[in-house]
Amino acid sequence: MSAAYQSIVERFGPRRPPSARAILAGVDGSDTAMRAVAFAFGLARRQDSRLIVVYVACPSPLAPLRPAVATVIEHDTAAHLYAELRDQMRTAAEELAVPVTVIKTFGDPYTALRDTADRAQADTVVVGASQKAGHRFAGSVATKLIRAGHWPVLVVP
């Protein structure tokens, strides 16, 4: 299995007891996701909470039909994006004194965020608004999380 699709958990910043409130933020590198993480950092700092940032590497469903070179490029891109996001989260955690757990997982973004929020007993989930036109018909990750009804979901534009 490629390193791009191996699950990783890393922790940065000060420690808080596992019983402290937890805010979960989904990130994919998009502008709205980065605004959502910035909002989640502020929320965690004001509420003295832990922040859990989840990056979901989502392999293309057409991967088996593509040339191997395209799959390698997709894996490398996901690995580089995660490394960049991890470094940004580490810097922000240290500067803002917010305990951050960064999780890299793979699969369907909705399922991964839902399961991680449930396992972490998240008090709030923060995601960016979808910028994809097709989500008006199929439903966005944010809409699916809201419909799950397990936690309050904040959608950042």
Buried (B, 14 or more C-beta within 10 A) or exposed (E): EBEBBEEEEEBBBEEBEEEBBBBBBBBBEBEBBBBBBBBBBEBBBEBEBBBBBBBBBBBEEEEEEEEEEEBEEBBEEBBEBBEEBBEBBBEBBEEBEBBBBBBBBBBEBBEBBBBBBEEBEBBBBBBBBBEEEEBEEEBBBBBBBBEBEBBEBBBBE
